[in-house]
Amino acid sequence: MLSSVILFAIIYAVIISEKIERTVVVFSGVFLMLALGFIPYDKALHTIDMNVLCLLTGMMIVVHILAETGVFEWFAIQTAQVARGNGLLIFLGLLNVTGVVSMFLDNVTTLVLIAPITLLICQLLELDPVLFLIYEAIFSNLGGTATLVGDPPNVLIGSQGHIPFMAFIDHLTPVVLICMTVISLALIPIFKSRLRVSPRARAILQKADPAKAIVNPRLLKQALPVFLLILVGFFAGHTLHLEPGYVAIVGAVLMLLVTRQPIKPALDAVQWETLAFFTGLFILIGTLAEQGVFEWAAKEVFSLSRGNLLAATMLILWFCGFFSAVVDNIPVVLAMIPLIHAIIPEFASTMGIDAQSPLLTTKVADPLWWSLALGACLGGNGTLFGAAANIVAAQVAKKNNYPISFNRFTKYGFPTMVASLTICTGYIYLRYFVLQ
Amino acid sequence: MILSLIIFLVTFALIITERINRTAASVIGAGLMVLLGLIPHETALEFIDLDVIFLLIGMMLVVGILQETGLFEWTAIWIAKQARGNPLLIIPGVLAATAILSAFLDNVTTVVLVSPICILIAQILEISAVPFLAFLALYSNIGGTATLIGDPPNILIASKAGLRFHSFLMYLTPVVLLIALVCLGLAWLAFRRSGQVSAHVRQRFVKASPELAITDPIRLKRGLAVFGLILVGFTFGHWIHVEPGIVALTGGFIMLAVCGENIRTALEKVEWEVILLLIGLFVLVGTLEHQGLFELLSSGLLDGLASRPAMLAQVILWGSAMLSALFGNIPVVIALIPLVNTLVTGISATHGGAADILWWSLALGACLGGNGSLYGAAANVVTSQIAHRNGYQLSYGNFLRYAIPVTVLSLLISSLYIGLLQRVL
């Protein structure tokens, strides 16, 4: 197990240094992991999350078609004009819209849709798009934490912990809203000066006519119904057992057929390099899971808590936070879930609570499950590789010649993660240990 | 099961007729299967053979880089020069080389590597590229039949039946050689008229110097070095549990870096259309398998014959060939292996070692049956896509014109061979 962790750490360090193309590094790593026998070949291929790959491919095709209609320009001009060209207002507005949309849509989807609008607004107002994109990724992760459908770890916790949709709204949405508000307010003094719009840009904005932005109304009329169908598919997907990846890819092809757009340029618009990077990363992290790294770490966390429930919740929250910042949060959650299942009756018996009593949920299970969800989801903000949305934001920025380095993202993401985890610490302590 | 078959047939009709874009048709058809609950989402994903997909992406990356160095032009001109511009020498030569290459490399890899050369040869000789490409795909499948590692059906059969590399060499290679030689006659017929090259075109090659085609010798040297490593990986990767898919993909990315190529533009050159088409096809056929269609078909066919092994071997040969031509040989082999396995264990009680003949029937039927239509084998689909990108139409019907005679002839030879084996053993 140790040698796989060391190899992973080396690969990770080389990726972060950004000296060699990251796909080359990732796949050389995969090759080594396989050759050293850390994971069997078939299992390695199974660790690839096709859902994420399909979702990204599908949404990138959809955005490519929608972009041709000019609808993103229309949105951008509208938004900027409603905010009267006030940079700070637009910044906070976009972030919170991203957060709220992310509560109901996949984070990656939200980001792929909002990024083109953001880039256009920034061009229009001569603002730094990197700042916008980084914080949009952060807010999409924040918002996604609030509901069962918002972020993959929550989906896992909901299904494997048998927790209903409304419980997530009851327990997670309040603290997420607090986090979003506090972080929004904290950003005002930090970025106020950098979000000033020049009077010249403002004058140009006021003269712009959003209606003229729609360059291809016919295409828009054909594409919009399919787009709505895709959105419906995302919402209905959970009851129909359709994964978002499936909805996105089939919807994208349907949109291509309905709009009669050629398939080749649409496929070229997909960021294959990002998909390749994700593929390699999935296998690397799958190897760590195969080697039992996550189970080992989860057990260590529990033995550290020494039977103290408050200590256990705090350890879970902060450990999952930091761990999810470095690797993907899904394997972390997958390793933690069975351990939480196992530990609930133990805590119950030491606290003298009957296994059938409703107190078991409110006193023991709730604090454990919610600290897992909060830690895993919010930890994704810690580094560039903590969440898929971050990598996608960096890719969009890079494509438009504004590279986001690992360090630049971490400079903004890490403090945000620490701040939100601190807020959650207070929330969990008050709600589950003081007020009950 | 009826519903899944209907969806499959309608989708397949749309793909074959190319009324709508075939990639779109296959994805929508696969999507419909999942939407109607004919196959669970996770099972559908498991049917996607990522090893084949990765192999294809990796080899397309490699070919994209090598293409820019002028290597394929060099090879094409060199071959034409050696044969003094005589197409009736060049074409059999290239086909034979393809079959040999394909016996040791994956068929898809082979066609991705050789088809650019074929297209160039056809262009410089001013002959039609379509029959040449069709025969290229056919010969890659024929050559692949000869060895354990040559064609995915053989790999599957060997791992399930516990057959060794040398048994394939002993039982399949001789008959494949014979088939390859006889089918060259069919190739000669196909090119007899269209393959005429005027004297002044021929004269060009006597004086041509292939070295001039190399546009970037430094990049070529680096690319070839990595390519050599990839070939080593294909051959020996199995020992360290790294299968061709990851070898090709890792090698492709390393080659991009070593040759100083931009990864993003290089990835755009990959034929994503054919990748998506294959993914859709994997799910479509996977649904039929999930619904138990293949089991039903084959068990119904074979139940009555269990006591007559001579007949049984022929039925397996022709049945698996027809199914492979229709549905693609990989899923058909996966579905038939458990059936053949029970038959073999049943027969070996009375007939001993001769029972293995049923495995050779399946291998010959599936591999050669893959030649029976454009969708019989992945190599055919890939060849048609490469042809399409270079402006040639290797459509379903076009392919059949050359494929049917070759398939029927090669199956007839196999049929006789199986009969002969049964007499001898």
Chai-1 contact restraints between the chains, C-beta under 6 A:
chainA,res_idxA,chainB,res_idxB,connection_type,confidence,min_distance_angstrom,max_distance_angstrom,comment,restraint_id
A,E21,B,A257,contact,1.0,0.0,6.0,A-B,restraint_1
A,E21,B,I263,contact,1.0,0.0,6.0,A-B,restraint_2
A,T23,B,F253,contact,1.0,0.0,6.0,A-B,restraint_3
A,V24,B,F253,contact,1.0,0.0,6.0,A-B,restraint_4
A,V24,B,I254,contact,1.0,0.0,6.0,A-B,restraint_5
A,V24,B,A257,contact,1.0,0.0,6.0,A-B,restraint_6
A,F27,B,L249,contact,1.0,0.0,6.0,A-B,restraint_7
A,F27,B,T250,contact,1.0,0.0,6.0,A-B,restraint_8
A,F27,B,F253,contact,1.0,0.0,6.0,A-B,restraint_9
A,F31,B,T250,contact,1.0,0.0,6.0,A-B,restraint_10
A,L34,B,H241,contact,1.0,0.0,6.0,A-B,restraint_11
A,L34,B,V242,contact,1.0,0.0,6.0,A-B,restraint_12
A,A35,B,I240,contact,1.0,0.0,6.0,A-B,restraint_13
A,A35,B,V242,contact,1.0,0.0,6.0,A-B,restraint_14
A,Y41,B,H241,contact,1.0,0.0,6.0,A-B,restraint_15
A,Y41,B,E243,contact,1.0,0.0,6.0,A-B,restraint_16
A,L45,B,L50,contact,1.0,0.0,6.0,A-B,restraint_17
A,M50,B,L45,contact,1.0,0.0,6.0,A-B,restraint_18
A,E243,B,H41,contact,1.0,0.0,6.0,A-B,restraint_19
A,V250,B,G31,contact,1.0,0.0,6.0,A-B,restraint_20
A,V253,B,A24,contact,1.0,0.0,6.0,A-B,restraint_21
A,V253,B,V27,contact,1.0,0.0,6.0,A-B,restraint_22
A,V253,B,I28,contact,1.0,0.0,6.0,A-B,restraint_23
A,L257,B,A24,contact,1.0,0.0,6.0,A-B,restraint_24
A,I263,B,N21,contact,1.0,0.0,6.0,A-B,restraint_25
A,L267,B,W272,contact,1.0,0.0,6.0,A-B,restraint_26
A,D268,B,E268,contact,1.0,0.0,6.0,A-B,restraint_27
A,W272,B,L267,contact,1.0,0.0,6.0,A-B,restraint_28
A,E273,B,I263,contact,1.0,0.0,6.0,A-B,restraint_29
A,E273,B,R264,contact,1.0,0.0,6.0,A-B,restraint_30
A,E273,B,L267,contact,1.0,0.0,6.0,A-B,restraint_31
